[in-house]
Amino acid sequence: MIFNMSDYSTIPCVSCGNCADIAHILPCCHRLCQPCAVKDMRCPRCPDSLSGQLITVCVGPRPCGVCLAGCPGVYECSDQTCEDGHLTLCGECARQHRRARQTSSHQLLALWKIPTCSTCDRAFDLDNEVWFCKTCDAAIGTCCIDSLHDGHSCRPITPSLAAKLQSRMTELGTEAADRELERGRESSEEILKLADELYEDQDARLTELEKDILTAVGERFKALRKLLRLQDEQVRSDIASVRAELARVSEARCLLSAAATETARLQPREAVIAHNLIKNRKVEVADMTRRGEELCRLLREREFKQFLDLGSFQDLVVRIANFGFVVPWETMAVLESQKSPPPSDAPFDCHFSNHQPPLGATPSAATTNHHSVRGFGGLHLKSDEEITRLGIGSLTGQIGDAAGGSGLGQFRSPYSVCNRSGRMFVSDSLNHRVQVFDTDTLELVYTIGQRGDAEGEFCDPSGIGVDSDGRIIVAEYGNDRVQIFDRDGKFLHCCGTFGSGEGEFYGPFGVHVCPATQNLLITDSCNHRVQVLSPRGRFLFAFGSKGSEPGQFLYPEGIGTTLDGSSVIVSDKDNGRIQIFTQRGVFIRQITTAFERCGPLSGPLGVAADAQGRLYCCDCGNSRIVCLRITGEVLWCSDGSHEGLPVQQPSLTFAAPTGVCIDQSGTLYVACDHAVMIFGQERQQRVG
């Protein structure tokens, strides 16, 4: 409702204490000025009050700009010829303004939202004044008095009528509040009861599922062990049969040789008979020899394929780790400035759904807006399809720029990058130092070293790694050694000297700490091998030699492992390939071509693997990053060369990328040119 009452100009606002041009009477009878009402329509003194129909009161000091009789302005003419579009008019002057020939085309704007007639919903504007029908107990317009309220007790709005309506609203507001509060209590009790039932049901189902899984896994492993024993017995039986056959062949050959020697002492007739016997015996021995050779060939061809293929168990572990998901309950708490009063007809309506996606299902687009918890540790890694379609994500942070420099936070040819425990470690090669940054703020924490060959000094530091105790391992390409520092950058000891013997190095390049054993894996580049050291730096073993055959190297540089440490990944730079080995250095496979359309790898350097076993390789010669499965199938190339696959991320350009690492959250760090680029989680952007 709207009242034109000048005596309200002395009533202060309950929120700010000032008088204003437009005031609102709340259901609790307190007043709000227009600026405070725009921010929040609720009474600051009565926080439990409910919103209802507001009474808008027009007061000074904005009088009508035409009659100047103290009438409050209700409308404003927006035409520029009328006081530059700010002419304020009362209701009567606005009617005259609209009827005049010169101003009939002007647009009149209401200074507040005008309520509508309760009967026909027509606005209370210049042609429809507000009246009050006592019979219907409602505000009506002149449009409906004669037609729908004929014979009713209708009267115009007066201050005394407004006071009576205010008193009645206070009583009705209290009763309505009590009713709505009771409805809210009943609704909340029903929701709580339903939530308890759902929780108990889900908890019971999870308990049963856990028992079933443990039972099934236990029985399956018992069967597998039994099968493994039977297969082992069969293999040993086959080998025993082969050995027995070979023994008979050997015995027959010995007898044949002895018989041939004895024929020299026989008489002619006996010699002829012995000759026929030996001839027949030779045929039998030849047949036995062929059977023995065939058994040996079959045994070699079987390659023990009857044994279990335990390599597929890694996929099973990943699927178990990603089993199920939890979507947190969305809190109803909002900022005070964002709160709005609920609708008066249903202020406590709550929508509660007990629908949950089936176990193992993919969340819908609506649920992915929440912070989903997938697998262990609340991590969410992209699937292969998401990598192919969306790539590695957008650039969310960068340290350094293409110009490079020697100042703090600047780089000159950073070779490798490592992330662990909230710290990012970068080997700043041509500045002969290591820089350590905070991964959240990207601010420099400290630096290690300067140019030299003394303890704690560097000459072309290349590979860098961090073990579980926080110790920092740095390979020095120029000083042919590996240095170890504590978590604060204090020198501890160094390993190796120049040479080609055990524990000696010639141009060590890559460093990686095996997650399973904490052993140090070092690519001894110019010795064309990989050396494995204990966590304290003692030589354990080495594998590889110079060459281009499987298991051989030509200047290996990048090195990494899968998350469980079962597979060692080595970038064989001058052979243009990636080679995969076991923990003990046994060759598994090689990857020479990323994809048919991508072309071959050219000078691959840094390599890394994520929690799902995907490889990320710095294809330095092609100035790109390649993501592929450990079996060699390409998933994504930064230059977009994997055409034919649906790609939504534009091509990315990397100038000679050398180092790459990926943390458990899926954030990718790339050492490229004179900068470190970060893709994945949102963080504070820093450039230079």
FIGULUM-121777 format. One record per residue (C-alpha): chain; x, y, z. Coordinates in Angstrom, 3 decimals, m for minus. Example, Ala and Ser with C-alpha at 12.3 -4.5 7.8 and 13.67 -1.06 7.14 Angstrom:
<lodrens>
> cadena|u|v|w
> A|12.300|m4.500|7.800
> A|13.670|m1.060|7.140
</lodrens>
This chain:
<lodrens>
> cadena|u|v|w
> A|0.000|0.000|0.000
> A|1.084|3.612|m0.626
> A|0.190|6.556|1.594
> A|0.908|10.196|0.813
> A|1.409|11.478|4.354
> A|3.681|14.400|5.101
> A|3.629|13.862|8.862
> A|5.893|10.805|8.495
> A|8.853|13.043|7.647
> A|9.776|13.308|11.322
> A|9.875|9.527|11.943
> A|13.507|8.261|11.902
> A|14.649|5.091|10.137
> A|14.979|2.162|12.550
> A|18.273|1.149|10.852
> A|20.243|4.348|10.240
> A|18.240|6.875|12.318
> A|17.825|9.362|9.457
> A|14.686|10.687|7.774
> A|14.378|10.031|4.058
> A|12.279|10.813|1.030
> A|10.570|7.417|1.008
> A|9.806|5.370|4.102
> A|8.470|1.829|4.514
> A|6.332|0.628|7.416
> A|7.235|m2.973|8.311
> A|4.739|m5.504|9.712
> A|6.345|m4.915|13.141
> A|5.405|m1.171|12.814
> A|9.021|m0.005|12.573
> A|10.080|2.243|9.669
> A|12.854|1.931|7.094
> A|14.184|4.579|4.752
> A|14.558|3.759|1.081
> A|18.406|3.167|1.084
> A|18.161|0.770|4.046
> A|15.150|m1.013|2.552
> A|17.085|m1.714|m0.645
> A|19.810|m3.466|1.363
> A|17.535|m5.543|3.604
> A|13.761|m5.474|4.036
> A|13.948|m7.090|7.494
> A|13.745|m5.173|10.737
> A|17.132|m4.972|12.536
> A|15.401|m4.783|15.932
> A|13.020|m7.662|15.323
> A|15.125|m10.404|13.675
> A|12.370|m13.012|14.048
> A|9.763|m10.871|12.304
> A|8.360|m12.136|9.006
> A|8.042|m10.069|5.876
> A|4.571|m9.130|4.797
> A|2.872|m6.455|2.744
> A|4.803|m3.189|3.175
> A|3.182|0.197|3.539
> A|5.153|2.735|1.511
> A|4.915|6.289|2.814
> A|5.869|9.292|0.676
> A|7.313|12.152|2.711
> A|9.366|15.342|2.139
> A|11.718|16.934|1.473
> A|11.097|16.140|m2.279
> A|7.973|18.197|m2.979
> A|6.203|18.453|m6.270
> A|8.179|20.632|m8.658
> A|5.053|22.217|m10.206
> A|2.546|23.127|m7.508
> A|5.184|23.812|m4.814
> A|2.442|23.323|m2.216
> A|4.319|20.779|m0.147
> A|2.739|17.840|m1.927
> A|5.103|14.874|m2.000
> A|6.508|13.833|m5.349
> A|5.170|10.505|m6.586
> A|6.312|10.519|m10.209
> A|9.320|11.784|m12.138
> A|9.319|12.990|m15.726
> A|12.256|11.493|m17.635
> A|12.070|13.933|m20.575
> A|15.166|16.126|m20.877
> A|13.036|19.269|m21.437
> A|11.676|18.943|m17.884
> A|14.511|19.939|m15.567
> A|16.938|17.632|m17.407
> A|14.745|14.629|m16.799
> A|14.408|15.107|m13.002
> A|11.063|16.930|m12.636
> A|9.225|15.568|m9.580
> A|5.406|15.583|m9.715
> A|2.670|14.828|m7.224
> A|m0.304|12.714|m8.337
> A|m2.525|15.644|m9.420
> A|0.248|17.502|m11.247
> A|1.237|14.257|m12.975
> A|m2.335|13.950|m14.357
> A|m2.213|17.505|m15.669
> A|1.275|16.855|m17.114
> A|m0.050|13.882|m19.041
> A|m3.155|15.761|m20.331
> A|m1.207|18.839|m21.592
> A|m0.611|18.842|m25.347
> A|3.054|19.855|m25.060
> A|3.923|17.104|m22.533
> A|1.479|14.331|m23.426
> A|4.258|12.231|m24.949
> A|6.549|12.423|m21.923
> A|7.312|9.303|m19.925
> A|6.403|9.406|m16.219
> A|8.298|7.033|m13.921
> A|7.046|5.968|m10.489
> A|9.509|6.732|m7.694
> A|8.772|3.342|m6.108
> A|7.166|0.067|m7.089
> A|3.441|0.716|m7.190
> A|1.230|m2.029|m5.645
> A|m1.708|m3.473|m7.559
> A|m5.406|m3.808|m6.942
> A|m6.227|m6.961|m4.955
> A|m9.199|m7.655|m7.249
> A|m7.890|m7.115|m10.797
> A|m4.108|m6.728|m10.254
> A|m4.119|m3.360|m12.003
> A|m1.445|m0.988|m10.748
> A|m2.384|1.914|m8.484
> A|m1.204|4.566|m10.925
> A|m2.432|7.970|m12.100
> A|m5.684|6.563|m13.461
> A|m6.346|4.137|m10.635
> A|m6.308|5.580|m7.101
> A|m6.172|3.347|m4.042
> A|m9.235|2.826|m1.856
> A|m9.980|0.433|0.999
> A|m12.981|m1.919|0.866
> A|m14.058|m2.653|4.422
> A|m16.462|m5.367|3.256
> A|m13.689|m7.306|1.438
> A|m10.940|m6.131|3.811
> A|m8.661|m5.347|0.857
> A|m7.021|m2.466|m0.986
> A|m8.809|m1.820|m4.277
> A|m8.577|0.691|m7.111
> A|m11.147|3.004|m8.577
> A|m11.266|0.589|m11.501
> A|m13.204|m1.963|m9.440
> A|m15.339|0.153|m7.089
> A|m18.379|0.404|m9.372
> A|m18.169|m3.029|m10.993
> A|m17.028|m5.542|m8.346
> A|m17.525|m3.653|m5.094
> A|m20.895|m2.055|m5.753
> A|m22.744|m1.667|m2.461
> A|m19.604|m2.378|m0.385
> A|m18.294|m0.025|2.255
> A|m15.405|1.654|0.394
> A|m13.473|4.640|1.624
> A|m10.310|6.533|0.620
> A|m7.112|6.143|2.612
> A|m6.823|8.385|5.689
> A|m4.250|8.526|8.528
> A|m6.743|7.072|11.020
> A|m7.508|4.139|8.712
> A|m3.782|3.531|8.248
> A|m3.300|3.453|12.050
> A|m6.049|0.855|12.444
> A|m4.565|m1.311|9.679
> A|m1.148|m1.087|11.303
> A|m2.505|m2.351|14.603
> A|m4.305|m5.234|12.895
> A|m1.155|m6.169|10.906
> A|0.827|m6.418|14.125
> A|m1.643|m8.956|15.548
> A|m1.924|m10.909|12.291
> A|1.848|m10.909|11.899
> A|2.319|m12.510|15.329
> A|m0.259|m15.202|14.617
> A|1.204|m15.898|11.193
> A|4.681|m16.142|12.694
> A|3.490|m18.705|15.251
> A|1.837|m20.788|12.544
> A|4.857|m20.686|10.264
> A|7.244|m21.543|13.094
> A|5.151|m24.585|13.960
> A|5.132|m25.652|10.316
> A|8.899|m25.213|10.236
> A|9.372|m27.404|13.317
> A|7.192|m30.153|11.854
> A|9.042|m30.011|8.510
> A|12.461|m30.115|10.180
> A|11.434|m33.094|12.331
> A|10.255|m34.985|9.249
> A|13.497|m34.170|7.412
> A|15.610|m35.246|10.396
> A|13.711|m38.522|10.688
> A|14.150|m39.213|6.971
> A|17.864|m38.357|7.191
> A|18.315|m40.764|10.132
> A|16.593|m43.548|8.208
> A|18.708|m42.926|5.130
> A|21.919|m42.843|7.146
> A|21.129|m46.094|8.951
> A|20.161|m47.788|5.679
> A|23.293|m46.592|3.855
> A|25.541|m47.503|6.784
> A|24.076|m51.005|6.933
> A|24.471|m51.443|3.176
> A|28.090|m50.294|3.290
> A|28.809|m52.703|6.155
> A|27.320|m55.608|4.183
> A|29.169|m54.518|1.057
> A|32.449|m54.353|2.953
> A|31.951|m57.896|4.268
> A|31.007|m59.176|0.808
> A|34.052|m57.526|m0.802
> A|36.471|m58.832|1.838
> A|34.955|m62.312|1.587
> A|35.060|m62.316|m2.215
> A|38.617|m60.975|m2.308
> A|39.769|m63.488|0.304
> A|38.197|m66.416|m1.525
> A|39.546|m65.204|m4.848
> A|43.082|m64.919|m3.554
> A|42.852|m68.385|m1.996
> A|41.783|m69.752|m5.384
> A|44.553|m67.834|m7.137
> A|47.210|m69.186|m4.781
> A|45.869|m72.723|m5.248
> A|45.880|m72.262|m9.022
> A|49.388|m70.833|m8.875
> A|50.634|m73.883|m6.940
> A|48.980|m76.263|m9.411
> A|50.490|m74.408|m12.351
> A|53.899|m74.420|m10.710
> A|53.618|m78.191|m10.163
> A|52.607|m78.634|m13.815
> A|55.585|m76.620|m15.020
> A|57.954|m78.627|m12.857
> A|56.364|m81.865|m14.104
> A|56.877|m80.743|m17.712
> A|60.497|m79.870|m17.014
> A|61.026|m83.227|m15.315
> A|59.611|m85.010|m18.378
> A|61.942|m83.105|m20.671
> A|64.922|m83.890|m18.478
> A|64.023|m87.625|m18.387
> A|63.723|m87.709|m22.160
> A|67.070|m85.951|m22.540
> A|68.611|m88.430|m20.088
> A|67.399|m91.355|m22.198
> A|68.845|m89.718|m25.319
> A|72.186|m89.270|m23.576
> A|72.168|m92.849|m22.337
> A|71.314|m94.176|m25.815
> A|74.123|m92.173|m27.386
> A|76.612|m93.553|m24.837
> A|75.500|m97.126|m25.546
> A|75.702|m96.470|m29.264
> A|79.220|m95.158|m28.952
> A|80.251|m98.144|m26.833
> A|78.722|m100.576|m29.344
> A|80.586|m98.927|m32.207
> A|83.864|m99.384|m30.301
> A|83.148|m103.060|m29.559
> A|82.563|m103.952|m33.229
> A|86.328|m103.836|m33.841
> A|86.754|m107.090|m31.887
> A|83.850|m108.979|m33.504
> A|84.036|m111.726|m36.166
> A|82.811|m110.828|m39.694
> A|79.445|m112.540|m39.322
> A|78.873|m110.968|m35.917
> A|80.083|m107.606|m37.221
> A|77.423|m107.625|m39.960
> A|74.704|m108.458|m37.445
> A|75.982|m105.739|m35.035
> A|76.079|m103.259|m37.915
> A|72.358|m103.790|m38.586
> A|71.583|m103.494|m34.864
> A|73.610|m100.254|m34.507
> A|71.971|m98.832|m37.623
> A|68.505|m99.471|m36.206
> A|69.650|m98.072|m32.859
> A|70.853|m94.867|m34.550
> A|67.400|m94.337|m36.033
> A|65.849|m94.758|m32.575
> A|68.350|m92.324|m31.036
> A|67.642|m89.774|m33.793
> A|63.908|m90.063|m33.089
> A|64.503|m89.637|m29.348
> A|66.697|m86.598|m30.015
> A|64.009|m84.968|m32.175
> A|61.372|m85.581|m29.495
> A|63.628|m84.030|m26.861
> A|64.314|m80.996|m29.019
> A|60.586|m80.558|m29.708
> A|59.793|m80.679|m25.988
> A|62.444|m78.039|m25.299
> A|61.082|m75.833|m28.079
> A|57.522|m76.107|m26.764
> A|58.688|m75.290|m23.265
> A|60.505|m72.189|m24.469
> A|57.501|m71.013|m26.515
> A|55.148|m71.294|m23.566
> A|57.150|m68.564|m21.781
> A|55.299|m69.451|m18.598
> A|52.134|m67.865|m19.962
> A|50.102|m70.127|m17.729
> A|51.208|m68.041|m14.737
> A|49.064|m65.152|m13.473
> A|49.166|m61.793|m15.253
> A|49.652|m59.644|m12.165
> A|50.132|m56.502|m14.245
> A|46.360|m56.108|m14.549
> A|46.035|m55.918|m10.769
> A|47.228|m52.279|m10.919
> A|44.030|m51.382|m12.818
> A|42.016|m53.200|m10.160
> A|43.676|m51.162|m7.400
> A|42.906|m47.914|m9.265
> A|39.251|m48.906|m9.700
> A|38.972|m49.733|m6.001
> A|40.571|m46.391|m5.113
> A|37.984|m44.574|m7.245
> A|35.056|m46.664|m5.980
> A|32.030|m44.563|m5.023
> A|31.795|m40.861|m4.355
> A|30.372|m38.501|m1.726
> A|28.733|m35.157|m2.465
> A|28.791|m32.938|0.647
> A|25.488|m31.505|1.838
> A|25.162|m27.954|0.547
> A|24.963|m25.547|3.487
> A|22.054|m23.112|3.619
> A|24.178|m20.374|5.221
> A|24.532|m17.246|3.045
> A|25.962|m13.800|3.582
> A|23.784|m11.301|5.389
> A|23.804|m9.007|2.363
> A|22.563|m11.872|0.179
> A|19.719|m12.980|2.433
> A|16.192|m12.282|1.245
> A|12.898|m12.861|3.070
> A|11.157|m16.121|2.175
> A|7.785|m16.032|0.434
> A|4.956|m15.286|2.860
> A|2.896|m18.269|1.745
> A|5.580|m20.919|2.354
> A|8.607|m19.529|4.229
> A|9.682|m22.908|5.558
> A|9.327|m25.031|2.445
> A|12.314|m27.385|2.276
> A|13.095|m29.655|m0.679
> A|14.833|m32.807|0.482
> A|15.646|m35.617|m1.888
> A|16.856|m39.048|m0.884
> A|17.922|m39.866|m4.437
> A|21.594|m40.774|m4.746
> A|23.468|m41.956|m7.826
> A|24.219|m45.687|m7.816
> A|27.582|m46.800|m6.565
> A|30.240|m46.336|m9.216
> A|28.084|m43.995|m11.333
> A|29.394|m40.728|m12.738
> A|27.936|m37.608|m11.055
> A|25.650|m35.435|m13.144
> A|26.467|m31.899|m14.187
> A|24.514|m30.602|m11.211
> A|26.541|m32.531|m8.678
> A|29.888|m31.685|m10.186
> A|29.463|m28.087|m9.010
> A|30.075|m29.345|m5.498
> A|33.481|m30.297|m4.162
> A|33.296|m33.997|m4.975
> A|35.287|m36.514|m2.987
> A|36.561|m39.279|m5.222
> A|38.747|m42.127|m4.146
> A|41.272|m41.607|m1.372
> A|42.328|m38.224|m0.030
> A|39.498|m36.294|m1.713
> A|41.381|m36.156|m5.021
> A|39.753|m35.914|m8.412
> A|41.947|m36.772|m11.401
> A|40.742|m36.442|m14.974
> A|39.795|m39.555|m16.870
> A|41.455|m40.469|m20.162
> A|38.430|m39.125|m22.054
> A|38.630|m35.793|m20.190
> A|42.354|m35.510|m20.945
> A|41.688|m36.138|m24.650
> A|38.783|m33.693|m24.789
> A|39.897|m30.932|m22.410
> A|43.678|m31.316|m22.276
> A|45.704|m30.429|m19.174
> A|43.602|m27.393|m18.304
> A|44.255|m23.681|m18.444
> A|47.363|m21.808|m17.335
> A|46.725|m20.868|m13.685
> A|50.153|m19.628|m12.651
> A|53.600|m18.790|m13.960
> A|56.965|m17.864|m12.460
> A|59.491|m16.119|m14.689
> A|59.125|m15.105|m18.335
> A|60.704|m15.715|m21.738
> A|63.301|m12.975|m21.207
> A|64.873|m14.747|m18.235
> A|67.185|m13.183|m15.671
> A|69.372|m13.785|m12.632
> A|67.259|m11.992|m10.025
> A|65.328|m13.772|m7.295
> A|62.329|m15.515|m8.809
> A|63.862|m15.380|m12.310
> A|65.378|m18.259|m14.275
> A|67.925|m19.024|m16.945
> A|67.164|m22.426|m18.510
> A|65.465|m24.238|m15.607
> A|65.952|m27.939|m16.300
> A|63.601|m29.689|m13.890
> A|60.853|m29.002|m11.371
> A|59.657|m31.024|m8.378
> A|56.664|m30.504|m6.072
> A|56.348|m31.918|m2.558
> A|54.735|m30.907|0.758
> A|53.590|m27.479|m0.419
> A|56.992|m26.544|m1.875
> A|58.089|m26.292|m5.502
> A|61.799|m26.955|m6.202
> A|63.355|m25.688|m9.454
> A|66.892|m26.333|m10.690
> A|67.924|m22.948|m12.137
> A|70.692|m24.388|m14.294
> A|72.522|m21.459|m15.875
> A|72.174|m19.413|m12.674
> A|73.811|m22.377|m10.863
> A|71.322|m22.529|m8.024
> A|68.109|m24.136|m6.780
> A|65.076|m21.946|m6.037
> A|62.292|m23.050|m3.682
> A|58.773|m21.560|m3.880
> A|55.511|m21.873|m1.943
> A|53.028|m23.701|m4.204
> A|50.005|m21.735|m2.928
> A|51.327|m18.172|m3.160
> A|54.146|m18.817|m5.675
> A|56.389|m16.665|m3.476
> A|60.115|m17.450|m3.151
> A|60.972|m19.217|0.138
> A|64.755|m19.634|m0.180
> A|67.543|m20.432|m2.628
> A|70.404|m22.965|m2.445
> A|73.914|m22.627|m3.821
> A|75.996|m20.523|m6.142
> A|78.486|m21.266|m8.936
> A|81.469|m23.376|m7.852
> A|82.652|m26.895|m7.093
> A|82.764|m26.763|m3.285
> A|80.206|m28.399|m1.023
> A|76.824|m26.719|m1.480
> A|77.901|m25.056|m4.742
> A|76.729|m25.973|m8.235
> A|77.795|m26.123|m11.839
> A|74.785|m26.637|m14.140
> A|72.383|m28.330|m11.683
> A|69.965|m30.422|m13.714
> A|67.768|m33.058|m12.050
> A|66.131|m32.495|m8.670
> A|64.088|m34.710|m6.344
> A|62.759|m34.742|m2.774
> A|62.406|m37.849|m0.593
> A|59.830|m38.618|2.104
> A|62.016|m36.996|4.797
> A|62.139|m33.735|2.861
> A|65.786|m34.153|1.811
> A|66.612|m32.446|m1.498
> A|68.678|m34.412|m4.044
> A|70.365|m32.431|m6.849
> A|72.314|m33.850|m9.820
> A|75.119|m31.632|m11.131
> A|75.787|m32.068|m14.806
> A|78.949|m29.928|m14.723
> A|80.529|m31.279|m11.485
> A|79.680|m34.965|m12.177
> A|78.180|m35.590|m8.729
> A|74.953|m35.723|m6.709
> A|74.491|m33.478|m3.669
> A|71.992|m33.997|m0.836
> A|70.541|m31.198|1.342
> A|68.107|m31.190|4.263
> A|64.596|m29.710|4.042
> A|65.936|m26.228|4.898
> A|68.626|m26.279|2.182
> A|71.562|m27.133|4.476
> A|74.260|m29.287|2.844
> A|74.457|m32.881|4.130
> A|76.784|m34.862|1.837
> A|77.553|m35.594|m1.822
> A|77.786|m38.832|m3.823
> A|80.087|m39.790|m6.656
> A|83.003|m38.397|m8.612
> A|83.935|m38.292|m12.287
> A|84.316|m41.743|m13.866
> A|82.523|m44.753|m15.257
> A|82.786|m47.161|m12.315
> A|80.166|m48.056|m9.746
> A|78.877|m44.905|m8.045
> A|80.861|m42.660|m10.443
> A|79.204|m40.237|m12.843
> A|79.810|m38.555|m16.178
> A|77.194|m35.848|m16.744
> A|74.395|m36.995|m14.383
> A|71.139|m35.404|m15.473
> A|67.850|m36.772|m14.129
> A|66.926|m37.516|m10.494
> A|63.894|m39.336|m9.118
> A|63.112|m40.804|m5.700
> A|61.330|m44.167|m5.956
> A|58.078|m43.911|m3.929
> A|58.182|m47.565|m2.877
> A|61.834|m47.932|m1.762
> A|63.052|m44.297|m1.468
> A|66.059|m45.339|m3.574
> A|67.643|m42.624|m5.716
> A|67.373|m43.155|m9.492
> A|70.033|m41.186|m11.435
> A|70.377|m41.007|m15.228
> A|74.177|m41.141|m15.764
> A|73.764|m39.484|m19.162
> A|77.246|m39.573|m20.728
> A|77.854|m43.103|m19.361
> A|74.570|m44.151|m21.082
> A|73.124|m45.892|m18.045
> A|70.885|m45.519|m14.989
> A|72.399|m45.881|m11.513
> A|70.355|m46.796|m8.453
> A|71.577|m45.545|m5.063
> A|70.308|m46.243|m1.565
> A|68.526|m43.407|0.329
> A|71.933|m42.614|1.924
> A|73.658|m42.475|m1.472
> A|75.341|m45.922|m1.522
> A|75.628|m47.619|m4.921
> A|73.207|m50.553|m5.348
> A|73.188|m51.474|m9.045
> A|73.071|m50.019|m12.558
> A|71.372|m50.994|m15.791
> A|71.738|m50.042|m19.440
> A|74.650|m49.527|m21.808
> A|75.455|m47.480|m24.920
> A|73.418|m48.470|m27.971
> A|70.051|m48.392|m29.678
> A|68.763|m51.855|m28.819
> A|65.940|m52.306|m26.281
> A|67.372|m51.686|m22.814
> A|70.277|m49.592|m24.159
> A|70.623|m45.797|m24.090
> A|72.065|m42.855|m25.957
> A|72.275|m39.992|m23.441
> A|69.313|m40.759|m21.157
> A|68.143|m37.650|m19.296
> A|64.620|m37.648|m17.794
> A|63.546|m40.310|m15.298
> A|60.460|m41.096|m13.221
> A|58.338|m43.921|m11.871
> A|54.699|m44.850|m11.594
> A|52.934|m43.991|m8.338
> A|53.620|m47.403|m6.789
> A|57.227|m47.456|m8.034
> A|56.744|m50.709|m9.934
> A|57.769|m49.254|m13.313
> A|60.752|m46.989|m14.065
> A|60.316|m44.521|m16.958
> A|63.439|m43.241|m18.750
> A|63.617|m40.743|m21.604
> A|66.247|m42.009|m24.077
> A|66.970|m38.600|m25.673
> A|69.193|m39.317|m28.682
> A|67.299|m42.522|m29.508
> A|64.039|m40.496|m29.550
> A|62.111|m42.844|m27.308
> A|60.842|m43.599|m23.811
> A|61.781|m46.916|m22.224
> A|59.936|m48.695|m19.405
> A|61.748|m50.968|m16.929
> A|60.957|m52.867|m13.749
> A|62.353|m51.773|m10.380
> A|65.330|m54.082|m10.959
> A|66.071|m52.606|m14.405
> A|64.523|m55.366|m16.532
> A|63.333|m54.007|m19.878
> A|59.533|m54.049|m20.421
> A|58.735|m51.930|m23.488
> A|59.717|m48.842|m25.453
> A|57.654|m45.959|m26.849
> A|59.118|m44.435|m29.976
> A|56.085|m42.848|m31.616
> A|53.450|m41.055|m29.613
> A|50.732|m41.377|m32.255
> A|50.516|m41.820|m35.995
> A|49.369|m38.250|m36.620
> A|51.633|m36.785|m33.925
> A|54.804|m38.122|m35.466
> A|57.795|m39.551|m33.595
> A|59.232|m38.182|m30.368
> A|62.232|m35.903|m30.849
> A|64.702|m35.447|m28.018
> A|62.358|m36.329|m25.121
> A|63.555|m34.928|m21.768
> A|61.453|m34.671|m18.610
> A|58.939|m37.442|m17.850
> A|56.362|m37.888|m15.080
> A|53.436|m40.196|m14.274
> A|50.165|m39.362|m12.508
> A|48.164|m41.470|m10.058
> A|46.370|m43.280|m12.883
> A|49.572|m44.341|m14.640
> A|49.443|m41.805|m17.490
> A|52.783|m40.442|m18.744
> A|53.585|m36.771|m19.404
> A|56.641|m36.203|m21.577
> A|58.532|m33.030|m22.555
> A|58.960|m33.643|m26.291
> A|61.666|m30.963|m26.471
> A|62.562|m31.302|m30.151
> A|58.913|m30.835|m31.146
> A|58.303|m28.038|m28.564
> A|55.293|m29.754|m27.034
> A|53.957|m31.778|m24.099
> A|52.597|m35.251|m24.840
> A|50.251|m37.207|m22.569
> A|50.010|m40.928|m23.259
> A|49.188|m44.195|m21.613
> A|52.067|m46.251|m20.274
> A|51.368|m48.740|m23.082
> A|52.105|m46.024|m25.669
> A|48.649|m44.865|m26.863
> A|48.503|m41.085|m27.160
> A|45.829|m39.157|m25.250
> A|46.719|m35.523|m25.919
> A|49.386|m33.323|m27.545
> A|49.800|m29.665|m26.684
> A|50.265|m28.711|m30.346
> A|46.908|m30.235|m31.270
> A|48.518|m32.677|m33.697
> A|46.317|m35.564|m32.574
> A|43.699|m34.539|m35.163
> A|40.624|m36.683|m35.487
> A|40.088|m36.660|m31.725
> A|37.491|m34.302|m30.162
> A|39.507|m31.461|m28.599
> A|38.104|m28.437|m26.748
> A|41.383|m26.895|m25.579
> A|43.301|m24.771|m28.088
> A|46.892|m25.602|m28.956
> A|49.531|m24.594|m26.424
> A|53.063|m23.528|m27.321
> A|56.032|m24.595|m25.208
> A|59.485|m23.302|m26.147
> A|61.870|m26.218|m25.542
> A|60.197|m27.808|m22.474
> A|62.740|m29.649|m20.330
> A|61.116|m30.632|m17.026
> A|57.663|m31.752|m15.922
> A|56.037|m33.006|m12.730
> A|52.459|m33.606|m11.589
> A|51.226|m33.623|m8.000
> A|48.498|m35.754|m6.440
> A|45.793|m33.185|m7.187
> A|46.514|m33.321|m10.918
> A|48.299|m29.950|m11.113
> A|50.969|m30.007|m13.843
> A|54.244|m28.049|m13.575
> A|56.312|m27.486|m16.740
> A|59.841|m26.015|m16.880
> A|59.939|m24.277|m20.240
> A|62.395|m21.747|m21.715
> A|63.080|m19.383|m18.766
> A|59.864|m19.956|m16.806
> A|57.806|m22.495|m14.875
> A|54.197|m22.802|m16.067
> A|51.422|m24.256|m13.905
> A|48.251|m25.905|m15.230
> A|45.367|m27.189|m13.134
> A|44.115|m25.869|m9.781
> A|43.227|m22.217|m9.446
> A|45.851|m20.208|m7.600
> A|47.198|m16.688|m7.404
> A|48.563|m15.649|m10.787
> A|52.165|m14.509|m10.747
> A|54.182|m13.580|m13.811
> A|57.834|m12.504|m13.690
</lodrens>
